[in-house]
Amino acid sequence: MGAAPNTGHDNQQHRPPDLRAAPQPVGAVMIGAAIAGARAAKLVNVVFGVVYLLVFAFGLFTLGNSLNFLALNAADNGLHLALGAVLLAVGLLSDRS
């Protein structure tokens, strides 16, 4: 028995990047900031809120075209909008300093 013939259709070459591991580092940074204190937590919430809102805007304009290299869909856009808005609000509106 020999190896399967190479048909030239390697699905592994054209897959979008796997971003499922992204939430773990974000969570770790947020926990570290919470441990470091209120000032660090506020800063991290604002920074991640802005980043999530930027990813939302990117997804909004690239949905359904070839520029969508992150493979975002409508559900991703809703999640990024909600996360960005909540994180930014918490970072900007919290009383502690």
N, C-alpha and C positions, 0 to 999 in steps of 0.2 A: 504494500500500500504506500502510495506516495502522498505528498502534500496536496492540499486542495489547489486547483489552478487559480492563478492570479487573474482576475477579470478586470482589474484596473479600477474597481469600484470600492475604494477603501473609505468607509463611512467615518472612520476616526479622523481623517484629515480635515473634514469640513464641518466639524462640530463647533458651536459657539463655546466660549470659555465657561467652565463650570463655576458658578458663583455661589454655590450652596454653602461654602465654607466661610463666606463673608460675615455672617452674623456673629460667629464666635469671637473674632478679634474686636468687633465693635462692642460687644457685651463685656469683654475683658477690660477694654479701655474705660468703659463707663463705670464698671465696678471699681477699678483702680482710682478713678477720679472721685467717686463717692467716698472711698476710704481716705483719700488725700484731703478732703474737706469740701465745704460748700462752695468756695471760690472756684476750685478746679472742676467741680461738678457742673456749676453754671456755665463755665467756659466750654466744657465738652458738650453739654446739651446744645449750646448755641452753634458750635462748629458742626456737629453732626446734623442738627436741624437744617442748617444752610446747605450742607452737602446733600442731604436727602431731597431737599426742595430743588436743587440743581439737577439731580438725577431724575426727578419728576419732570422738570421742564425738558430735559434731554429726551426722555421717553415720550413726552407729548408730541414733540416735533419729529421724532424718527419712527413713530409707530407705523409699521407697514411699508417701510422702504429700506433700501440697502444700507443706509447709514446706521441702522439699529444693530450695532455690533455687540451690544449687551443682551440682545434677545429679550427686550422688555415687551410686556403686553399690557393690556388695559388694567388687569388686576394688580400688576406691579406698580403701575402709575398711581392707582388709588392708595396702595399701601405706602408708597413713598411720599405722597401728599399728606396723608394722615400722620405718618411718623415725623415728617419734617415740621409740620405745623405744631404738633404736640411738643416735640423736643425744643423747638425755637421758643414757644410760649413759656414752657417751664424754665428755660434758661434766662429769658428776659424778664419774666414776671415774678420770679421767686424773691422773697424778702431777704433771705439770709445772704450775708456777704463774707 
